Amino acid sequence: MGRSPCCEKAHTNKGAWTKEEDDRLVAHIQAHGEGCWRSLPRAAGLLRCGKSCRLRWINYLRPDLKRGNFTDEEDELIIKLHSLLGNKWSLIAGRLPGRTDNEIKNYWNTHIRKKLLNQGIDPSSHRSIKEATVEEERMVEGFGFKNQKQPDEEKCPDLNLELQICPPSYQHSSPQPLEKRGREMLCFYCSLGVENSKGCSCSGNSRGDFLGLKNGVLEYRSLNMK
């Protein structure tokens, strides 16, 4: 079960406070002190919620409230405290007598924040916007998010890993007859290991040299790798 309401909202006044209500609230607190806000409205003869009485007293009716615009000294103090405490307005208000946390928060959002932005200062970090931007760019570069082209000399050369098997090539300055070439001329049929073929035109000693076939056995060492 949640906490019970401090009053019956159906029988309480809402909206702006009247001068008579303010006078009753001030007179009761001056005579009896703040006390318990839940029971204060009935004791003071007010048809108001206890929370409404508390906020009215703290923000508008306290005798120690400071009226008027904020001074330059107060602006500097608020900025300094905000850089240390952040958005903890109640703690900041404790260092500014006569000012409420709600008043300081509204003043920060409507005036001081814009003032800092016009000066090139980030209201959240209280640092120069240019310095923050440069640091962010450095962080992005450090994590490798920024694409940079490497110089051509740093690129790895492309490697051709293709292996080709081909018969040994012989170059002759002048064509020679087939009978005189001997082992230099390879027969297609003998190179494939087809013996006693009608199309065979080379000597028998060169059979199998083309594909490394010697005596019907494939020898890989005799292959020419390019």
N, C-alpha and C positions, 0 to 999 in steps of 0.2 A: 504494500500500500504506500502511495506517495504521501507527501506532506499535505496536510489540510490547508485550504486557503486561509489567509489572514482575516478575511471578512467575506460577507455575502455581497458578491459583485452586483447582484440584481438590485440591491438597495443602496448603492453608492453613487455619488455624483461623478461625472466624467467631464473632461474638457478643461477649459481655462479656470484657474482659481480666481475667486473674487477677493476684494479687499477685506471683506468681513471674515472670510475663511483664513486669510493670511494673519489677520490680527488675532484670531482665536488660537491658531497654531503657535504663534510667537509668544502669546501670553501664557499658554499652558507650559511650553518648554522653559520659559524664564522662571516660572513658579515651581515646576516639578522636575525639570530636566528632561532629557530625551527619553530615558526609560525604555520600555518595550514598545517597539513600533506597532506590534500587532494589537495591543490594547490601547494605544494612545488615541486613535480617532474617537473611540467611544468615550474615553475619559475627557477629551477636549470638546465633545459635542459636535464632531464633524462627521458628515456622511461621506467620508473618503476612505480609500484603501490605505492600509498602513504603509505600503510601499510608496504610494503617491505622496503621503505626508513626509516620508523620509527624504525622497528626492526633492520635494519642494523646499524643505528646510536646508538641505546640504547645498543645493545649487542656486538658491535664490534668496533665502531669508536669514541665513546666518549673519550675525553682526560683523564677523571678521572677514566677510567676503570682500574681495578687491574688485572694484568696479572700473570700468573704462578700458581703453585699449591697452594692449601689451606694449611694454617699453622695449627699447633696443637691448637693454641688459637682460630682460626676460627672454627675448628671442635667442640671444647667445647662450643663455643657460639651458634653454629647452633643447637647442641643437646639440650642445655638449652632452646633456643627459641622455638624449636619444641615441647618440653614437655609442654610449656605454650600456644603456638599458634596453634599447629597442622600443617596441610599442607597449611598454609597461607604464601606462599613463598614470596609474594610481601612485606608483613609486616616484614618478616625475613630479606629480602634484604635491607630494610630501616635501619636496625641496623648494616649492614656490608657494609661500604662505599667501592665503587669500584666493588661490586659483584652484578650480576643481579639475578632476581628471577628464570629465566630459568636455569642459571648456577648452582645456589644453589640446585634447584630441581633435576637436573641431577646428581649432586655430591652426594646428599643424597641417591638416588636410587642405584647408582653404588658403593659407597664406605662406607658411614657412616652406612647404613642399615646393610650391611654385617658385619661391625665392631662390632655393637651392638649385633648381633646374636652370633658372636663368643665369646663374653663376657657373654653370657647367659642372655641378656636383651631383652625384647620385644620392638621392635622399635615403636610400636603403643602406648603402655601404659607406656613405660620407666620403667617397673618394672621387677623384676627377674622372669624368666620363671618358675622356680620351685615354687616360692611363688604363682604365678598366677594359676598354676596347682593345688596346694593344696587347694587354696580358691575355685576353681571351684568344686573340689570333695566335699568340705564341703557344698557348696550350693546345689549340687545334692543330698547329703544325707539329708539335711534339708528339701528339698521339697519332700522327700520320693521316689525319682526315683530309689534308689539303693535297691535291694532286700536283706533283711536280714532275716535269719531264727530265729524265736523266740525260746527261751528255752522250753523244754518239760513241765516244771512246769508252764509256763505261758499260755499254751494252755488250752482252755476250754474243759472239758470232754464231750464226746458224751452222749447225753441224749436219753434214750429209751422211746419214747412217745406212744408205742403201748399198747393198753388196750385189755385185754382178759377177756371174760366171760366164766366161766367154773363151773360145779357143785361142791359142796363141797366134798372134799375127806375124806374118813374115813379109818383109818388104824386099822387093827385087828391083834393081835398077832397070833390068830388061826382062821381058817375058822369056821363059825357058820351056822347052818341050816337057810334056808330062813324064817321059821316060827318064829325063835327067834330074828331075827334082827329087826323086827318091823319097826320103822321110819328110822332106820339107812340105810335100803336098799331101794333105790328109784326105782320105776317102770318107764320104759321108756314111757309107754302108759299114765299113770297117770300124769307124768311130763309134757306131751304135752297137758294135759287137755282132753284126750279122755276117757270118763267115760264108765263104763260097757263094757269094751273091753274083748274079750275072752282071750287075752293074758295077762290081768292084773293079777299080782300075789302078789301085796303088799296090805297093809291096806288102807282103804279109807281116813284116816287122813293125809296121805302123799301126796295126789294128789296136783299137782301144786307147790310143794316146789322146784322142780328142776329149773324151769324158773321163779319162783316168782309168779306163778299163784295160787291165792287163791280165791276161789269162782268165778272163771272166770275172775278175775281182775289181771292185770300185775302190781306187785309192784317192783319198781326199787331198793328200799332200801334193799331188800333181796338178790340182786345179789351180787355175790362175785367178786370183782375187783382185778386183778393181773397185 
